[in-house]
């Protein structure tokens, strides 16, 4: 299995997890010139941009640690483009969350970073 198809399977797993937490999934794999947003969803009053990271084990660190500053900036810029493209009002409540997946665990970190 290649990394792309494995990543897609883990994003499916993240979506199922989020749906059980009453998050409405709006879009997956939104692409812009700044990069990709894995999952975009609605959690109560918030439009949430999710980054999903997977590691088989924690030997090389927690998957959430892989969301570095550069990745955060790319996600924020892609989110700005998404908001502009779909004409969301400026007062839209926005949040940036991360989903970390290992073989045994799924962790959801709300407000993982800000713009």
Phi and psi restraints in degrees (value plus and minus 20) as a CYANA .aco file:
   2 UNK   PHI    -103.2   -63.2
   2 UNK   PSI     147.4   187.4
   3 UNK   PHI     -82.4   -42.4
   3 UNK   PSI     -56.7   -16.7
   4 UNK   PHI     -83.8   -43.8
   4 UNK   PSI     -67.5   -27.5
   5 UNK   PHI     -90.0   -50.0
   5 UNK   PSI     -55.6   -15.6
   6 UNK   PHI     -85.6   -45.6
   6 UNK   PSI     -60.7   -20.7
   7 UNK   PHI     -81.1   -41.1
   7 UNK   PSI     -60.2   -20.2
   8 UNK   PHI     -84.4   -44.4
   8 UNK   PSI     -59.4   -19.4
   9 UNK   PHI     -84.0   -44.0
   9 UNK   PSI     -61.6   -21.6
  10 UNK   PHI     -88.9   -48.9
  10 UNK   PSI     -54.7   -14.7
  11 UNK   PHI     -86.3   -46.3
  11 UNK   PSI     -56.9   -16.9
  12 UNK   PHI     -79.3   -39.3
  12 UNK   PSI     -64.6   -24.6
  13 UNK   PHI     -81.4   -41.4
  13 UNK   PSI     -63.0   -23.0
  14 UNK   PHI     -83.0   -43.0
  14 UNK   PSI     -61.6   -21.6
  15 UNK   PHI     -82.6   -42.6
  15 UNK   PSI     -63.6   -23.6
  16 UNK   PHI     -82.2   -42.2
  16 UNK   PSI     -62.2   -22.2
  17 UNK   PHI     -80.6   -40.6
  17 UNK   PSI     -67.6   -27.6
  18 UNK   PHI     -84.5   -44.5
  18 UNK   PSI     -59.0   -19.0
  19 UNK   PHI     -80.6   -40.6
  19 UNK   PSI     -58.0   -18.0
  20 UNK   PHI     -87.6   -47.6
  20 UNK   PSI     -40.7    -0.7
  21 UNK   PHI    -114.1   -74.1
  21 UNK   PSI      -6.6    33.4
  22 UNK   PHI      47.9    87.9
  22 UNK   PSI       9.8    49.8
  23 UNK   PHI    -110.9   -70.9
  23 UNK   PSI     111.4   151.4
  24 UNK   PHI    -109.7   -69.7
  24 UNK   PSI     101.3   141.3
  25 UNK   PHI    -101.8   -61.8
  25 UNK   PSI     101.2   141.2
  26 UNK   PHI    -116.7   -76.7
  26 UNK   PSI     -58.9   -18.9
  27 UNK   PHI    -180.4  -140.4
  27 UNK   PSI     133.6   173.6
  28 UNK   PHI    -147.4  -107.4
  28 UNK   PSI     128.9   168.9
  29 UNK   PHI      32.3    72.3
  29 UNK   PSI      36.5    76.5
  30 UNK   PHI     -99.2   -59.2
  30 UNK   PSI     103.5   143.5
  31 UNK   PHI    -127.7   -87.7
  31 UNK   PSI     121.0   161.0
  32 UNK   PHI    -162.3  -122.3
  32 UNK   PSI     158.9   198.9
  33 UNK   PHI     -86.0   -46.0
  33 UNK   PSI     -36.1     3.9
  34 UNK   PHI    -108.6   -68.6
  34 UNK   PSI     -37.7     2.3
  35 UNK   PHI     121.0   161.0
  35 UNK   PSI    -181.8  -141.8
  36 UNK   PHI    -137.3   -97.3
  36 UNK   PSI     125.1   165.1
  37 UNK   PHI    -130.5   -90.5
  37 UNK   PSI     104.3   144.3
  38 UNK   PHI     -84.0   -44.0
  38 UNK   PSI     -71.7   -31.7
  39 UNK   PHI    -160.6  -120.6
  39 UNK   PSI     118.5   158.5
  40 UNK   PHI    -141.1  -101.1
  40 UNK   PSI     108.2   148.2
  41 UNK   PHI    -163.0  -123.0
  41 UNK   PSI     154.1   194.1
  42 UNK   PHI    -137.5   -97.5
  42 UNK   PSI      99.2   139.2
  43 UNK   PHI    -139.5   -99.5
  43 UNK   PSI      80.7   120.7
  44 UNK   PHI      36.8    76.8
  44 UNK   PSI    -138.5   -98.5
  45 UNK   PHI    -107.4   -67.4
  45 UNK   PSI     -20.8    19.2
  46 UNK   PHI    -123.3   -83.3
  46 UNK   PSI     117.7   157.7
  47 UNK   PHI    -108.3   -68.3
  47 UNK   PSI     101.1   141.1
  48 UNK   PHI    -136.6   -96.6
  48 UNK   PSI     112.8   152.8
  49 UNK   PHI    -124.7   -84.7
  49 UNK   PSI      97.2   137.2
  50 UNK   PHI    -125.1   -85.1
  50 UNK   PSI     115.2   155.2
  51 UNK   PHI    -128.8   -88.8
  51 UNK   PSI     108.5   148.5
  52 UNK   PHI    -129.4   -89.4
  52 UNK   PSI     107.7   147.7
  53 UNK   PHI    -147.5  -107.5
  53 UNK   PSI     117.7   157.7
  54 UNK   PHI    -145.7  -105.7
  54 UNK   PSI     120.2   160.2
  55 UNK   PHI    -159.4  -119.4
  55 UNK   PSI     119.4   159.4
  56 UNK   PHI     -83.4   -43.4
  56 UNK   PSI     -59.9   -19.9
  57 UNK   PHI    -160.8  -120.8
  57 UNK   PSI     154.5   194.5
  58 UNK   PHI    -113.0   -73.0
  58 UNK   PSI      -7.6    32.4
  59 UNK   PHI     -75.6   -35.6
  59 UNK   PSI     -61.5   -21.5
  60 UNK   PHI    -118.6   -78.6
  60 UNK   PSI      -0.6    39.4
  61 UNK   PHI      85.8   125.8
  61 UNK   PSI     144.3   184.3
  62 UNK   PHI     -87.0   -47.0
  62 UNK   PSI     120.2   160.2
  63 UNK   PHI     -78.4   -38.4
  63 UNK   PSI     -49.5    -9.5
  64 UNK   PHI     -86.7   -46.7
  64 UNK   PSI     -44.5    -4.5
  65 UNK   PHI     -89.7   -49.7
  65 UNK   PSI     -34.1     5.9
  66 UNK   PHI     -98.9   -58.9
  66 UNK   PSI     -27.7    12.3
  67 UNK   PHI    -109.1   -69.1
  67 UNK   PSI      60.5   100.5
  68 UNK   PHI    -101.0   -61.0
  68 UNK   PSI     159.1   199.1
  69 UNK   PHI     -78.5   -38.5
  69 UNK   PSI     -64.5   -24.5
  70 UNK   PHI     -81.3   -41.3
  70 UNK   PSI     -64.3   -24.3
  71 UNK   PHI     -82.5   -42.5
  71 UNK   PSI     -61.7   -21.7
  72 UNK   PHI     -80.3   -40.3
  72 UNK   PSI     -65.9   -25.9
  73 UNK   PHI     -81.0   -41.0
  73 UNK   PSI     -61.7   -21.7
  74 UNK   PHI     -83.4   -43.4
  74 UNK   PSI     -61.6   -21.6
  75 UNK   PHI     -85.5   -45.5
  75 UNK   PSI     -64.3   -24.3
  76 UNK   PHI     -80.6   -40.6
  76 UNK   PSI     -64.9   -24.9
  77 UNK   PHI     -87.1   -47.1
  77 UNK   PSI     -58.5   -18.5
  78 UNK   PHI     -84.9   -44.9
  78 UNK   PSI     -58.1   -18.1
  79 UNK   PHI     -85.0   -45.0
  79 UNK   PSI     -60.9   -20.9
  80 UNK   PHI     -79.9   -39.9
  80 UNK   PSI     -62.4   -22.4
  81 UNK   PHI     -84.8   -44.8
  81 UNK   PSI     -61.7   -21.7
  82 UNK   PHI     -78.0   -38.0
  82 UNK   PSI     -67.7   -27.7
  83 UNK   PHI     -80.7   -40.7
  83 UNK   PSI     -61.1   -21.1
  84 UNK   PHI     -87.7   -47.7
  84 UNK   PSI     -68.4   -28.4
  85 UNK   PHI     -79.3   -39.3
  85 UNK   PSI     -60.9   -20.9
  86 UNK   PHI    -119.1   -79.1
  86 UNK   PSI      -7.0    33.0
  87 UNK   PHI      35.6    75.6
  87 UNK   PSI      24.3    64.3
  88 UNK   PHI     -93.1   -53.1
  88 UNK   PSI     122.6   162.6
  89 UNK   PHI     -87.4   -47.4
  89 UNK   PSI     136.5   176.5
  90 UNK   PHI     -81.9   -41.9
  90 UNK   PSI     -46.1    -6.1
  91 UNK   PHI    -109.8   -69.8
  91 UNK   PSI      -4.3    35.7
  92 UNK   PHI     -84.8   -44.8
  92 UNK   PSI     110.9   150.9
  93 UNK   PHI     -95.4   -55.4
  93 UNK   PSI     101.8   141.8
  94 UNK   PHI    -143.0  -103.0
  94 UNK   PSI     124.7   164.7
  95 UNK   PHI    -161.2  -121.2
  95 UNK   PSI     129.4   169.4
  96 UNK   PHI    -136.8   -96.8
  96 UNK   PSI      93.4   133.4
  97 UNK   PHI    -137.5   -97.5
  97 UNK   PSI     138.4   178.4
  98 UNK   PHI    -144.6  -104.6
  98 UNK   PSI     123.4   163.4
  99 UNK   PHI    -136.4   -96.4
  99 UNK   PSI      99.4   139.4
 100 UNK   PHI    -125.5   -85.5
 100 UNK   PSI     107.4   147.4
 101 UNK   PHI    -142.0  -102.0
 101 UNK   PSI     109.4   149.4
 102 UNK   PHI    -141.7  -101.7
 102 UNK   PSI     159.5   199.5
 103 UNK   PHI     -76.7   -36.7
 103 UNK   PSI     -51.7   -11.7
 104 UNK   PHI    -133.0   -93.0
 104 UNK   PSI     -21.7    18.3
 105 UNK   PHI    -171.3  -131.3
 105 UNK   PSI     128.3   168.3
 106 UNK   PHI    -145.2  -105.2
 106 UNK   PSI     106.4   146.4
 107 UNK   PHI    -141.4  -101.4
 107 UNK   PSI     111.0   151.0
 108 UNK   PHI    -130.4   -90.4
 108 UNK   PSI      97.3   137.3
 109 UNK   PHI    -128.1   -88.1
 109 UNK   PSI      91.1   131.1
 110 UNK   PHI    -100.3   -60.3
 110 UNK   PSI     128.5   168.5
 111 UNK   PHI      31.7    71.7
 111 UNK   PSI      26.7    66.7
 112 UNK   PHI     -83.8   -43.8
 112 UNK   PSI     -51.1   -11.1
 113 UNK   PHI    -178.7  -138.7
 113 UNK   PSI     150.1   190.1
 114 UNK   PHI    -150.9  -110.9
 114 UNK   PSI     150.8   190.8
